[in-house]
Amino acid sequence: MGLMEKIKKPFRDKIFVKGLVIGIVAATLFIIIQIGIIESTSTVEFCASCHSMETFHQAWVNGKHGVGKKGIVVAKCVDCHLPHDNMVHYLWAKGIAGTKDAVATVFGYEPDWIENLEEREEYTYESGCRRCHVNLVAPGIPIKAFTAHRQYELGETDKTCISCHTDVGHGDLKSILKANKSKEDL
């Protein structure tokens, strides 16, 4: 006869209910803590806290979606640099990017940011753009933009938002990076 058979049914039911309640409370606390971690690591302040991101933060402040522009929608780092097609993809990409950034920071690795600009589409997600920019062929936009966006909407081009709007997030980042590199070389 096993241990559970030796325990009387009313007592066994109480153990089950207590275990269930403890499990639900523990799971709820775990989820709340995880949400807090995700939220706190999704702020501009968190992203800008790394030395390697100072230049990008400053360029973002003065970019089209930065806080330096009045009357324009402010986009946080995660709005553009994480996918927004589904939560699993978002969390996976956040984990990978965070791990890469942490390892680079710990080991003092500084990539060639100017060269990386050529691969900006790997670091910026269409789903982020499309979350805010829903109607790309709205009345009143210039005909050139209407035509380009119409081709994009119809799938008649392989260009992405970032292909055409290269300076939207960080202004003229390339010039800033080149100027900083020149200062370092002195």
PyMOL commands that place a pseudoatom at each C-alpha (Angstrom):
pseudoatom trace, name=CA, resn=MET, resi=1, chain=A, elem=C, hetatm=0, pos=[0.000, 0.000, 0.000]
pseudoatom trace, name=CA, resn=GLY, resi=2, chain=A, elem=C, hetatm=0, pos=[1.428, 3.358, -1.131]
pseudoatom trace, name=CA, resn=LEU, resi=3, chain=A, elem=C, hetatm=0, pos=[1.723, 6.508, 0.959]
pseudoatom trace, name=CA, resn=MET, resi=4, chain=A, elem=C, hetatm=0, pos=[-1.250, 8.212, -0.715]
pseudoatom trace, name=CA, resn=GLU, resi=5, chain=A, elem=C, hetatm=0, pos=[-3.480, 5.194, -0.061]
pseudoatom trace, name=CA, resn=LYS, resi=6, chain=A, elem=C, hetatm=0, pos=[-2.555, 5.317, 3.644]
pseudoatom trace, name=CA, resn=ILE, resi=7, chain=A, elem=C, hetatm=0, pos=[-3.604, 8.967, 3.897]
pseudoatom trace, name=CA, resn=LYS, resi=8, chain=A, elem=C, hetatm=0, pos=[-7.322, 9.395, 4.369]
pseudoatom trace, name=CA, resn=LYS, resi=9, chain=A, elem=C, hetatm=0, pos=[-9.296, 10.961, 1.522]
pseudoatom trace, name=CA, resn=PRO, resi=10, chain=A, elem=C, hetatm=0, pos=[-10.327, 14.275, 3.248]
pseudoatom trace, name=CA, resn=PHE, resi=11, chain=A, elem=C, hetatm=0, pos=[-6.737, 14.912, 4.269]
pseudoatom trace, name=CA, resn=ARG, resi=12, chain=A, elem=C, hetatm=0, pos=[-5.497, 13.939, 0.791]
pseudoatom trace, name=CA, resn=ASP, resi=13, chain=A, elem=C, hetatm=0, pos=[-7.946, 16.438, -0.746]
pseudoatom trace, name=CA, resn=LYS, resi=14, chain=A, elem=C, hetatm=0, pos=[-6.644, 19.213, 1.559]
pseudoatom trace, name=CA, resn=ILE, resi=15, chain=A, elem=C, hetatm=0, pos=[-3.058, 18.462, 0.525]
pseudoatom trace, name=CA, resn=PHE, resi=16, chain=A, elem=C, hetatm=0, pos=[-4.069, 18.623, -3.133]
pseudoatom trace, name=CA, resn=VAL, resi=17, chain=A, elem=C, hetatm=0, pos=[-5.943, 21.927, -2.692]
pseudoatom trace, name=CA, resn=LYS, resi=18, chain=A, elem=C, hetatm=0, pos=[-3.055, 23.490, -0.713]
pseudoatom trace, name=CA, resn=GLY, resi=19, chain=A, elem=C, hetatm=0, pos=[-0.569, 22.323, -3.340]
pseudoatom trace, name=CA, resn=LEU, resi=20, chain=A, elem=C, hetatm=0, pos=[-2.750, 23.704, -6.104]
pseudoatom trace, name=CA, resn=VAL, resi=21, chain=A, elem=C, hetatm=0, pos=[-3.118, 27.086, -4.349]
pseudoatom trace, name=CA, resn=ILE, resi=22, chain=A, elem=C, hetatm=0, pos=[0.628, 27.299, -3.655]
pseudoatom trace, name=CA, resn=GLY, resi=23, chain=A, elem=C, hetatm=0, pos=[1.368, 26.381, -7.284]
pseudoatom trace, name=CA, resn=ILE, resi=24, chain=A, elem=C, hetatm=0, pos=[-1.006, 29.028, -8.631]
pseudoatom trace, name=CA, resn=VAL, resi=25, chain=A, elem=C, hetatm=0, pos=[0.403, 31.712, -6.311]
pseudoatom trace, name=CA, resn=ALA, resi=26, chain=A, elem=C, hetatm=0, pos=[4.007, 30.768, -7.220]
pseudoatom trace, name=CA, resn=ALA, resi=27, chain=A, elem=C, hetatm=0, pos=[3.223, 30.783, -10.957]
pseudoatom trace, name=CA, resn=THR, resi=28, chain=A, elem=C, hetatm=0, pos=[1.457, 34.145, -10.672]
pseudoatom trace, name=CA, resn=LEU, resi=29, chain=A, elem=C, hetatm=0, pos=[4.404, 35.692, -8.804]
pseudoatom trace, name=CA, resn=PHE, resi=30, chain=A, elem=C, hetatm=0, pos=[6.823, 34.264, -11.368]
pseudoatom trace, name=CA, resn=ILE, resi=31, chain=A, elem=C, hetatm=0, pos=[4.815, 35.765, -14.233]
pseudoatom trace, name=CA, resn=ILE, resi=32, chain=A, elem=C, hetatm=0, pos=[4.548, 39.156, -12.508]
pseudoatom trace, name=CA, resn=ILE, resi=33, chain=A, elem=C, hetatm=0, pos=[8.311, 39.221, -11.915]
pseudoatom trace, name=CA, resn=GLN, resi=34, chain=A, elem=C, hetatm=0, pos=[9.003, 38.246, -15.545]
pseudoatom trace, name=CA, resn=ILE, resi=35, chain=A, elem=C, hetatm=0, pos=[6.668, 40.962, -16.840]
pseudoatom trace, name=CA, resn=GLY, resi=36, chain=A, elem=C, hetatm=0, pos=[8.458, 43.478, -14.624]
pseudoatom trace, name=CA, resn=ILE, resi=37, chain=A, elem=C, hetatm=0, pos=[11.832, 42.395, -15.986]
pseudoatom trace, name=CA, resn=ILE, resi=38, chain=A, elem=C, hetatm=0, pos=[10.600, 42.592, -19.581]
pseudoatom trace, name=CA, resn=GLU, resi=39, chain=A, elem=C, hetatm=0, pos=[9.115, 46.057, -18.998]
pseudoatom trace, name=CA, resn=SER, resi=40, chain=A, elem=C, hetatm=0, pos=[12.162, 47.443, -17.183]
pseudoatom trace, name=CA, resn=THR, resi=41, chain=A, elem=C, hetatm=0, pos=[14.538, 46.183, -19.885]
pseudoatom trace, name=CA, resn=SER, resi=42, chain=A, elem=C, hetatm=0, pos=[12.369, 47.703, -22.613]
pseudoatom trace, name=CA, resn=THR, resi=43, chain=A, elem=C, hetatm=0, pos=[12.890, 51.330, -21.673]
pseudoatom trace, name=CA, resn=VAL, resi=44, chain=A, elem=C, hetatm=0, pos=[15.034, 53.818, -23.560]
pseudoatom trace, name=CA, resn=GLU, resi=45, chain=A, elem=C, hetatm=0, pos=[16.891, 54.523, -20.319]
pseudoatom trace, name=CA, resn=PHE, resi=46, chain=A, elem=C, hetatm=0, pos=[17.853, 50.855, -19.964]
pseudoatom trace, name=CA, resn=CYS, resi=47, chain=A, elem=C, hetatm=0, pos=[19.064, 50.619, -23.560]
pseudoatom trace, name=CA, resn=ALA, resi=48, chain=A, elem=C, hetatm=0, pos=[21.004, 53.882, -23.277]
pseudoatom trace, name=CA, resn=SER, resi=49, chain=A, elem=C, hetatm=0, pos=[22.696, 52.793, -20.039]
pseudoatom trace, name=CA, resn=CYS, resi=50, chain=A, elem=C, hetatm=0, pos=[25.374, 50.859, -21.961]
pseudoatom trace, name=CA, resn=HIS, resi=51, chain=A, elem=C, hetatm=0, pos=[28.417, 52.870, -23.022]
pseudoatom trace, name=CA, resn=SER, resi=52, chain=A, elem=C, hetatm=0, pos=[28.257, 51.412, -26.535]
pseudoatom trace, name=CA, resn=MET, resi=53, chain=A, elem=C, hetatm=0, pos=[24.724, 52.792, -27.007]
pseudoatom trace, name=CA, resn=GLU, resi=54, chain=A, elem=C, hetatm=0, pos=[25.476, 56.417, -26.043]
pseudoatom trace, name=CA, resn=THR, resi=55, chain=A, elem=C, hetatm=0, pos=[26.001, 57.522, -29.646]
pseudoatom trace, name=CA, resn=PHE, resi=56, chain=A, elem=C, hetatm=0, pos=[22.836, 55.752, -30.795]
pseudoatom trace, name=CA, resn=HIS, resi=57, chain=A, elem=C, hetatm=0, pos=[20.840, 57.297, -27.976]
pseudoatom trace, name=CA, resn=GLN, resi=58, chain=A, elem=C, hetatm=0, pos=[22.018, 60.789, -28.818]
pseudoatom trace, name=CA, resn=ALA, resi=59, chain=A, elem=C, hetatm=0, pos=[21.305, 60.251, -32.521]
pseudoatom trace, name=CA, resn=TRP, resi=60, chain=A, elem=C, hetatm=0, pos=[17.838, 58.885, -31.643]
pseudoatom trace, name=CA, resn=VAL, resi=61, chain=A, elem=C, hetatm=0, pos=[17.052, 61.934, -29.490]
pseudoatom trace, name=CA, resn=ASN, resi=62, chain=A, elem=C, hetatm=0, pos=[17.469, 64.121, -32.573]
pseudoatom trace, name=CA, resn=GLY, resi=63, chain=A, elem=C, hetatm=0, pos=[16.046, 61.593, -35.046]
pseudoatom trace, name=CA, resn=LYS, resi=64, chain=A, elem=C, hetatm=0, pos=[12.563, 61.720, -36.563]
pseudoatom trace, name=CA, resn=HIS, resi=65, chain=A, elem=C, hetatm=0, pos=[11.066, 59.540, -33.814]
pseudoatom trace, name=CA, resn=GLY, resi=66, chain=A, elem=C, hetatm=0, pos=[13.222, 60.805, -30.944]
pseudoatom trace, name=CA, resn=VAL, resi=67, chain=A, elem=C, hetatm=0, pos=[12.271, 63.043, -28.057]
pseudoatom trace, name=CA, resn=GLY, resi=68, chain=A, elem=C, hetatm=0, pos=[14.009, 66.054, -29.616]
pseudoatom trace, name=CA, resn=LYS, resi=69, chain=A, elem=C, hetatm=0, pos=[11.321, 66.380, -32.297]
pseudoatom trace, name=CA, resn=LYS, resi=70, chain=A, elem=C, hetatm=0, pos=[8.137, 68.093, -31.178]
pseudoatom trace, name=CA, resn=GLY, resi=71, chain=A, elem=C, hetatm=0, pos=[4.775, 66.836, -32.382]
pseudoatom trace, name=CA, resn=ILE, resi=72, chain=A, elem=C, hetatm=0, pos=[6.241, 63.591, -33.735]
pseudoatom trace, name=CA, resn=VAL, resi=73, chain=A, elem=C, hetatm=0, pos=[5.549, 60.109, -32.383]
pseudoatom trace, name=CA, resn=VAL, resi=74, chain=A, elem=C, hetatm=0, pos=[8.361, 59.003, -30.103]
pseudoatom trace, name=CA, resn=ALA, resi=75, chain=A, elem=C, hetatm=0, pos=[9.479, 55.433, -30.697]
pseudoatom trace, name=CA, resn=LYS, resi=76, chain=A, elem=C, hetatm=0, pos=[11.353, 53.481, -28.041]
pseudoatom trace, name=CA, resn=CYS, resi=77, chain=A, elem=C, hetatm=0, pos=[14.301, 51.259, -28.992]
pseudoatom trace, name=CA, resn=VAL, resi=78, chain=A, elem=C, hetatm=0, pos=[12.182, 48.099, -28.702]
pseudoatom trace, name=CA, resn=ASP, resi=79, chain=A, elem=C, hetatm=0, pos=[9.548, 49.562, -31.029]
pseudoatom trace, name=CA, resn=CYS, resi=80, chain=A, elem=C, hetatm=0, pos=[11.965, 49.294, -33.946]
pseudoatom trace, name=CA, resn=HIS, resi=81, chain=A, elem=C, hetatm=0, pos=[14.644, 46.841, -32.876]
pseudoatom trace, name=CA, resn=LEU, resi=82, chain=A, elem=C, hetatm=0, pos=[12.395, 43.964, -31.788]
pseudoatom trace, name=CA, resn=PRO, resi=83, chain=A, elem=C, hetatm=0, pos=[9.779, 42.120, -33.853]
pseudoatom trace, name=CA, resn=HIS, resi=84, chain=A, elem=C, hetatm=0, pos=[6.112, 42.669, -33.115]
pseudoatom trace, name=CA, resn=ASP, resi=85, chain=A, elem=C, hetatm=0, pos=[4.541, 39.870, -35.103]
pseudoatom trace, name=CA, resn=ASN, resi=86, chain=A, elem=C, hetatm=0, pos=[4.022, 37.610, -32.061]
pseudoatom trace, name=CA, resn=MET, resi=87, chain=A, elem=C, hetatm=0, pos=[5.064, 37.396, -28.411]
pseudoatom trace, name=CA, resn=VAL, resi=88, chain=A, elem=C, hetatm=0, pos=[7.238, 34.286, -28.803]
pseudoatom trace, name=CA, resn=HIS, resi=89, chain=A, elem=C, hetatm=0, pos=[9.277, 35.909, -31.607]
pseudoatom trace, name=CA, resn=TYR, resi=90, chain=A, elem=C, hetatm=0, pos=[9.503, 39.145, -29.584]
pseudoatom trace, name=CA, resn=LEU, resi=91, chain=A, elem=C, hetatm=0, pos=[10.780, 37.401, -26.453]
pseudoatom trace, name=CA, resn=TRP, resi=92, chain=A, elem=C, hetatm=0, pos=[13.177, 35.174, -28.420]
pseudoatom trace, name=CA, resn=ALA, resi=93, chain=A, elem=C, hetatm=0, pos=[14.679, 38.156, -30.285]
pseudoatom trace, name=CA, resn=LYS, resi=94, chain=A, elem=C, hetatm=0, pos=[14.862, 40.165, -27.040]
pseudoatom trace, name=CA, resn=GLY, resi=95, chain=A, elem=C, hetatm=0, pos=[16.729, 37.323, -25.337]
pseudoatom trace, name=CA, resn=ILE, resi=96, chain=A, elem=C, hetatm=0, pos=[19.179, 36.879, -28.203]
pseudoatom trace, name=CA, resn=ALA, resi=97, chain=A, elem=C, hetatm=0, pos=[19.834, 40.624, -28.582]
pseudoatom trace, name=CA, resn=GLY, resi=98, chain=A, elem=C, hetatm=0, pos=[20.196, 41.101, -24.824]
pseudoatom trace, name=CA, resn=THR, resi=99, chain=A, elem=C, hetatm=0, pos=[22.612, 38.196, -24.553]
pseudoatom trace, name=CA, resn=LYS, resi=100, chain=A, elem=C, hetatm=0, pos=[24.730, 39.498, -27.448]
pseudoatom trace, name=CA, resn=ASP, resi=101, chain=A, elem=C, hetatm=0, pos=[24.798, 42.998, -25.939]
pseudoatom trace, name=CA, resn=ALA, resi=102, chain=A, elem=C, hetatm=0, pos=[25.688, 41.692, -22.466]
pseudoatom trace, name=CA, resn=VAL, resi=103, chain=A, elem=C, hetatm=0, pos=[28.505, 39.488, -23.779]
pseudoatom trace, name=CA, resn=ALA, resi=104, chain=A, elem=C, hetatm=0, pos=[29.876, 42.334, -25.926]
pseudoatom trace, name=CA, resn=THR, resi=105, chain=A, elem=C, hetatm=0, pos=[29.786, 44.694, -22.945]
pseudoatom trace, name=CA, resn=VAL, resi=106, chain=A, elem=C, hetatm=0, pos=[31.457, 42.234, -20.554]
pseudoatom trace, name=CA, resn=PHE, resi=107, chain=A, elem=C, hetatm=0, pos=[34.242, 41.380, -23.009]
pseudoatom trace, name=CA, resn=GLY, resi=108, chain=A, elem=C, hetatm=0, pos=[34.653, 44.943, -24.304]
pseudoatom trace, name=CA, resn=TYR, resi=109, chain=A, elem=C, hetatm=0, pos=[33.806, 44.073, -27.906]
pseudoatom trace, name=CA, resn=GLU, resi=110, chain=A, elem=C, hetatm=0, pos=[33.037, 47.123, -30.013]
pseudoatom trace, name=CA, resn=PRO, resi=111, chain=A, elem=C, hetatm=0, pos=[31.771, 46.257, -33.500]
pseudoatom trace, name=CA, resn=ASP, resi=112, chain=A, elem=C, hetatm=0, pos=[32.380, 48.387, -36.552]
pseudoatom trace, name=CA, resn=TRP, resi=113, chain=A, elem=C, hetatm=0, pos=[29.138, 50.328, -36.277]
pseudoatom trace, name=CA, resn=ILE, resi=114, chain=A, elem=C, hetatm=0, pos=[29.608, 52.097, -39.618]
pseudoatom trace, name=CA, resn=GLU, resi=115, chain=A, elem=C, hetatm=0, pos=[29.926, 48.744, -41.395]
pseudoatom trace, name=CA, resn=ASN, resi=116, chain=A, elem=C, hetatm=0, pos=[26.914, 47.424, -39.457]
pseudoatom trace, name=CA, resn=LEU, resi=117, chain=A, elem=C, hetatm=0, pos=[24.765, 50.251, -40.849]
pseudoatom trace, name=CA, resn=GLU, resi=118, chain=A, elem=C, hetatm=0, pos=[24.828, 48.437, -44.174]
pseudoatom trace, name=CA, resn=GLU, resi=119, chain=A, elem=C, hetatm=0, pos=[23.033, 45.564, -42.417]
pseudoatom trace, name=CA, resn=ARG, resi=120, chain=A, elem=C, hetatm=0, pos=[20.490, 47.782, -40.621]
pseudoatom trace, name=CA, resn=GLU, resi=121, chain=A, elem=C, hetatm=0, pos=[17.613, 45.646, -41.865]
pseudoatom trace, name=CA, resn=GLU, resi=122, chain=A, elem=C, hetatm=0, pos=[18.869, 42.793, -39.661]
pseudoatom trace, name=CA, resn=TYR, resi=123, chain=A, elem=C, hetatm=0, pos=[18.520, 45.040, -36.596]
pseudoatom trace, name=CA, resn=THR, resi=124, chain=A, elem=C, hetatm=0, pos=[15.249, 46.750, -37.470]
pseudoatom trace, name=CA, resn=TYR, resi=125, chain=A, elem=C, hetatm=0, pos=[11.935, 44.989, -37.931]
pseudoatom trace, name=CA, resn=GLU, resi=126, chain=A, elem=C, hetatm=0, pos=[9.205, 45.774, -40.450]
pseudoatom trace, name=CA, resn=SER, resi=127, chain=A, elem=C, hetatm=0, pos=[6.578, 44.716, -37.912]
pseudoatom trace, name=CA, resn=GLY, resi=128, chain=A, elem=C, hetatm=0, pos=[7.704, 47.601, -35.712]
pseudoatom trace, name=CA, resn=CYS, resi=129, chain=A, elem=C, hetatm=0, pos=[7.214, 50.123, -38.502]
pseudoatom trace, name=CA, resn=ARG, resi=130, chain=A, elem=C, hetatm=0, pos=[3.882, 48.628, -39.492]
pseudoatom trace, name=CA, resn=ARG, resi=131, chain=A, elem=C, hetatm=0, pos=[2.550, 48.742, -35.939]
pseudoatom trace, name=CA, resn=CYS, resi=132, chain=A, elem=C, hetatm=0, pos=[2.327, 52.513, -36.197]
pseudoatom trace, name=CA, resn=HIS, resi=133, chain=A, elem=C, hetatm=0, pos=[2.346, 53.139, -39.940]
pseudoatom trace, name=CA, resn=VAL, resi=134, chain=A, elem=C, hetatm=0, pos=[-0.797, 51.244, -40.871]
pseudoatom trace, name=CA, resn=ASN, resi=135, chain=A, elem=C, hetatm=0, pos=[-2.098, 53.260, -43.823]
pseudoatom trace, name=CA, resn=LEU, resi=136, chain=A, elem=C, hetatm=0, pos=[0.855, 53.834, -46.167]
pseudoatom trace, name=CA, resn=VAL, resi=137, chain=A, elem=C, hetatm=0, pos=[-1.252, 55.143, -49.041]
pseudoatom trace, name=CA, resn=ALA, resi=138, chain=A, elem=C, hetatm=0, pos=[-3.245, 57.716, -47.104]
pseudoatom trace, name=CA, resn=PRO, resi=139, chain=A, elem=C, hetatm=0, pos=[-4.788, 60.633, -49.001]
pseudoatom trace, name=CA, resn=GLY, resi=140, chain=A, elem=C, hetatm=0, pos=[-2.582, 63.688, -49.101]
pseudoatom trace, name=CA, resn=ILE, resi=141, chain=A, elem=C, hetatm=0, pos=[0.820, 62.021, -49.247]
pseudoatom trace, name=CA, resn=PRO, resi=142, chain=A, elem=C, hetatm=0, pos=[3.132, 63.035, -52.121]
pseudoatom trace, name=CA, resn=ILE, resi=143, chain=A, elem=C, hetatm=0, pos=[2.616, 61.052, -55.335]
pseudoatom trace, name=CA, resn=LYS, resi=144, chain=A, elem=C, hetatm=0, pos=[6.163, 59.631, -55.218]
pseudoatom trace, name=CA, resn=ALA, resi=145, chain=A, elem=C, hetatm=0, pos=[5.538, 58.258, -51.705]
pseudoatom trace, name=CA, resn=PHE, resi=146, chain=A, elem=C, hetatm=0, pos=[2.087, 57.024, -52.732]
pseudoatom trace, name=CA, resn=THR, resi=147, chain=A, elem=C, hetatm=0, pos=[3.545, 55.105, -55.697]
pseudoatom trace, name=CA, resn=ALA, resi=148, chain=A, elem=C, hetatm=0, pos=[6.394, 53.591, -53.659]
pseudoatom trace, name=CA, resn=HIS, resi=149, chain=A, elem=C, hetatm=0, pos=[4.109, 52.591, -50.795]
pseudoatom trace, name=CA, resn=ARG, resi=150, chain=A, elem=C, hetatm=0, pos=[1.516, 51.200, -53.188]
pseudoatom trace, name=CA, resn=GLN, resi=151, chain=A, elem=C, hetatm=0, pos=[4.169, 48.947, -54.767]
pseudoatom trace, name=CA, resn=TYR, resi=152, chain=A, elem=C, hetatm=0, pos=[5.198, 47.860, -51.272]
pseudoatom trace, name=CA, resn=GLU, resi=153, chain=A, elem=C, hetatm=0, pos=[1.596, 47.132, -50.248]
pseudoatom trace, name=CA, resn=LEU, resi=154, chain=A, elem=C, hetatm=0, pos=[0.974, 45.122, -53.422]
pseudoatom trace, name=CA, resn=GLY, resi=155, chain=A, elem=C, hetatm=0, pos=[4.186, 43.124, -52.959]
pseudoatom trace, name=CA, resn=GLU, resi=156, chain=A, elem=C, hetatm=0, pos=[5.622, 44.469, -56.223]
pseudoatom trace, name=CA, resn=THR, resi=157, chain=A, elem=C, hetatm=0, pos=[8.949, 45.398, -54.620]
pseudoatom trace, name=CA, resn=ASP, resi=158, chain=A, elem=C, hetatm=0, pos=[11.411, 43.670, -52.353]
pseudoatom trace, name=CA, resn=LYS, resi=159, chain=A, elem=C, hetatm=0, pos=[12.282, 46.946, -50.619]
pseudoatom trace, name=CA, resn=THR, resi=160, chain=A, elem=C, hetatm=0, pos=[11.535, 47.292, -46.936]
pseudoatom trace, name=CA, resn=CYS, resi=161, chain=A, elem=C, hetatm=0, pos=[10.711, 50.344, -44.842]
pseudoatom trace, name=CA, resn=ILE, resi=162, chain=A, elem=C, hetatm=0, pos=[14.372, 50.573, -43.842]
pseudoatom trace, name=CA, resn=SER, resi=163, chain=A, elem=C, hetatm=0, pos=[15.550, 50.323, -47.474]
pseudoatom trace, name=CA, resn=CYS, resi=164, chain=A, elem=C, hetatm=0, pos=[14.039, 53.733, -48.203]
pseudoatom trace, name=CA, resn=HIS, resi=165, chain=A, elem=C, hetatm=0, pos=[13.821, 55.375, -44.777]
pseudoatom trace, name=CA, resn=THR, resi=166, chain=A, elem=C, hetatm=0, pos=[17.449, 54.859, -43.732]
pseudoatom trace, name=CA, resn=ASP, resi=167, chain=A, elem=C, hetatm=0, pos=[17.724, 57.810, -41.352]
pseudoatom trace, name=CA, resn=VAL, resi=168, chain=A, elem=C, hetatm=0, pos=[14.307, 57.672, -39.709]
pseudoatom trace, name=CA, resn=GLY, resi=169, chain=A, elem=C, hetatm=0, pos=[15.382, 56.266, -36.344]
pseudoatom trace, name=CA, resn=HIS, resi=170, chain=A, elem=C, hetatm=0, pos=[18.710, 57.866, -35.648]
pseudoatom trace, name=CA, resn=GLY, resi=171, chain=A, elem=C, hetatm=0, pos=[18.984, 60.812, -38.016]
pseudoatom trace, name=CA, resn=ASP, resi=172, chain=A, elem=C, hetatm=0, pos=[22.317, 61.048, -39.783]
pseudoatom trace, name=CA, resn=LEU, resi=173, chain=A, elem=C, hetatm=0, pos=[23.914, 58.328, -37.660]
pseudoatom trace, name=CA, resn=LYS, resi=174, chain=A, elem=C, hetatm=0, pos=[26.629, 57.592, -40.206]
pseudoatom trace, name=CA, resn=SER, resi=175, chain=A, elem=C, hetatm=0, pos=[28.045, 61.140, -39.951]
pseudoatom trace, name=CA, resn=ILE, resi=176, chain=A, elem=C, hetatm=0, pos=[27.940, 61.007, -36.152]
pseudoatom trace, name=CA, resn=LEU, resi=177, chain=A, elem=C, hetatm=0, pos=[29.724, 57.634, -36.080]
pseudoatom trace, name=CA, resn=LYS, resi=178, chain=A, elem=C, hetatm=0, pos=[32.373, 58.881, -38.522]
pseudoatom trace, name=CA, resn=ALA, resi=179, chain=A, elem=C, hetatm=0, pos=[32.936, 62.024, -36.427]
pseudoatom trace, name=CA, resn=ASN, resi=180, chain=A, elem=C, hetatm=0, pos=[33.283, 59.940, -33.256]
pseudoatom trace, name=CA, resn=LYS, resi=181, chain=A, elem=C, hetatm=0, pos=[35.695, 57.560, -34.988]
pseudoatom trace, name=CA, resn=SER, resi=182, chain=A, elem=C, hetatm=0, pos=[37.820, 60.519, -36.124]
pseudoatom trace, name=CA, resn=LYS, resi=183, chain=A, elem=C, hetatm=0, pos=[37.957, 61.776, -32.512]
pseudoatom trace, name=CA, resn=GLU, resi=184, chain=A, elem=C, hetatm=0, pos=[39.078, 58.324, -31.313]
pseudoatom trace, name=CA, resn=ASP, resi=185, chain=A, elem=C, hetatm=0, pos=[41.800, 58.162, -33.976]
pseudoatom trace, name=CA, resn=LEU, resi=186, chain=A, elem=C, hetatm=0, pos=[43.361, 61.433, -32.738]
for i in range(1, 186): cmd.bond("trace and resi %d" % i, "trace and resi %d" % (i + 1))
show_as sticks, trace
zoom trace
